[in-house]
Amino acid sequence: MHAIEIKNLNKTYDNGFVALKDISFSIAEGDFFALLGPNGAGKSTTLGILCGLVRKTSGQVRVMGRDLDQDPQAVRRLLGVVPQEFNFNQFEKVDDIIYNQAGYYGLSRRQVRPQLETLLKALDLWDKRDSQARQLSGGMKRRLMIARALIHQPKLIILDEPTAGVDIEIRRSMWQFMRELNQQGTSIILTTHYLEEAENLCPNLAIIQKGEIIANTSTKALLSQMEQTTFVLDSFATLDHLPMLPEVQLQALSATSFSLQLPKGADLAQVMASLQQHGIRVQSIRPQSNRLEELFMQLVQQPKAQQPKAQQSKAKAVTGQSTGSRPTSEV
Amino acid sequence: MIQHPYWVMFATIVSKEITRFTRIWPQTLLPPAITMLLYFIIFGNLIGSRIGTMGGLDYMSFIVPGLIMMSVITNSYGNVSSSFFSNKFQRSIEEMLVAPVPNWVILAGFVGGGMLRGLIVAGIVTLVSLFFTSLQVHSLAVMLLVVLLTAMVFSLAGLINGVFARKFDDISIIPTFVLTPLTYLGGVFFSITLLPSIWQSLAMANPILYMVNAFRYGVHGVSDIPVLWALALLSLLAGVFWFWALRLLSIGKGLKQ
């Protein structure tokens, strides 16, 4: 069964702005799926339609086999929503916000008390349960919204930029939390501007631009289509000149650093050996940007006609743990 | 015992409303007590003693039912309009909209909260009035029916105002320019029999006149209008506002894009 099935979804706002143009995609049950795209591309509109805050113009949406039009209440029971912006009453206490949310799902305080304790402890908010929401830090507020979304134990959770503005330490602990949640069987749909986050967590993704899906595949398949990867290298000594090497392009960035464009299929070890032969001793190497970020920029910047057809192929249902690959290395 | 989910949803919204207006009691519960205390001292005691009787009652006894109704009207309306608009403004209304809460439960929850504040304030004002006069109960059924229906009508009207409001100013326009004039001209401080006949006919078009007089009937057994008309009007307004508000919620007016 699909966690989400979207067919021919269209949305035109009252002011005439066409936010979604006949998009279709599906997400397998148990998947950790990234929905990526530039600002204003239609990500939040898609998620808004899923959780009932935006009315679709046409099209079909099914969540765990339930049709949004025919059975909206069942769909809402299946979903947990973590929105992009803080949308709780800042003057309410942390535990009241979560208890009230449970109440909106028809669950009494007594019923959800153990779940509330588990969530607040897991998200490191237990000591703050009696504090007013406005007294929390930005990271805590984000985690409060995650706890709130999970109190009724949804089958599918929508995370709309859950780690925006959160420091790296908390972001990593949130990733771990989300990973565990996914491993326990919760399907997750994530939007994020941190493409490293999507690459780390999500085995499958779709990229949306100007209301259209321009890529919908597995993260691995998408990354394998990269024509080239750019690395930044630092050398031990000052560089007088850069050698000409076959296949790769080198460009000086400073006295001791340079970039290296490595085409798909080229052997990095061989390139490193050639650099050594030319007297360049490499101190460190790192990707110029996140791989997915590089590909994302290539995709959203080129006209639709030039986008590789394979990238528009239907996502295969890949479930479970993400690939977790990250090409950062120190040599 | 597992409670029905709809009951839990309703109770959650109502208890959230109670928490809100009791947390900010200096803004919600204290001002009506102070204002009404001043009304009783100035209009009831100081000026009222010179007026003598009104509608067959001493002036203090005459104005008490009207002032209680005035408190119910302004507090029920104000509670729902400001709470609903704040929820909309802070987007915390989305907590309900993403959950499987039926629109009629959302409506009943907000209206329940507004009615409770109206009734609590009515209780406070009644207690304050007891320092100045003794109150009788002519018909408890009429009193309760009128006060409950009035609180309901104005809670519903407050929600409709909250739905249409786009900024905080928009929730003070109706109370300032509509409710206050209608209340002051609605027989709180005078019997309409004092008015020339043409003004009497005009006053009959003011729905608040019916509420105030019906409540005064419940307390003193005295009214300028037939009480059944008042109850029919209140029921009609409650029905019309209920379906209007429900329609606005179901189309997502001001809530969904």
Contacts between the chains, C-beta under 8 A, distances in Angstrom:
chain1	res1	chain2	res2	distance
A	13	B	257	6.3
A	14	B	257	7.6
A	48	B	257	7.1
A	51	B	98	4.7
A	52	B	97	6.1
A	52	B	98	6.1
A	52	B	256	7.6
A	53	B	94	6.1
A	53	B	97	5.9
A	53	B	98	6.8
A	53	B	256	5.8
A	53	B	257	7.3
A	54	B	256	6.4
A	54	B	257	5.0
A	55	B	252	6.6
A	55	B	256	5.5
A	55	B	257	7.0
A	72	B	100	7.8
A	73	B	100	3.9
A	73	B	102	7.3
A	74	B	100	7.6
A	76	B	98	6.3
A	76	B	99	5.9
A	76	B	100	4.3
A	77	B	100	5.1
A	79	B	98	7.0
A	81	B	94	8.0
A	81	B	98	4.7
A	83	B	91	7.9
A	83	B	94	6.8
A	85	B	91	6.9
A	87	B	90	7.0
A	87	B	91	3.9
A	87	B	92	5.8
A	87	B	94	4.9
A	87	B	95	7.0
A	88	B	90	7.6
A	88	B	92	5.4
A	88	B	95	6.9
A	89	B	86	7.8
A	89	B	87	7.5
A	89	B	90	5.9
A	89	B	92	4.6
A	90	B	90	7.0
A	91	B	23	7.2
A	92	B	16	8.0
A	92	B	19	7.8
A	96	B	16	7.8
A	96	B	19	7.2
A	97	B	95	8.0
A	99	B	12	7.9
A	100	B	12	5.5
A	100	B	16	5.6
A	100	B	95	6.9
A	101	B	95	5.6
A	101	B	99	7.1
A	103	B	8	5.5
A	103	B	9	6.2
A	103	B	11	7.1
A	103	B	12	2.8
A	103	B	13	7.8
A	104	B	9	5.8
A	104	B	12	6.2
A	104	B	95	6.2
A	104	B	96	5.4
A	104	B	99	3.6
A	104	B	100	7.8
A	104	B	101	5.1
A	105	B	5	7.5
A	105	B	9	8.0
A	105	B	99	5.3
A	105	B	100	6.6
A	106	B	4	7.7
A	106	B	5	2.4
A	106	B	6	6.9
A	106	B	8	4.8
A	106	B	9	5.7
A	106	B	100	7.4
A	107	B	5	7.7
A	107	B	8	6.6
A	108	B	2	8.0
A	108	B	3	5.9
A	108	B	8	5.3
A	111	B	2	7.7
A	148	B	95	7.6
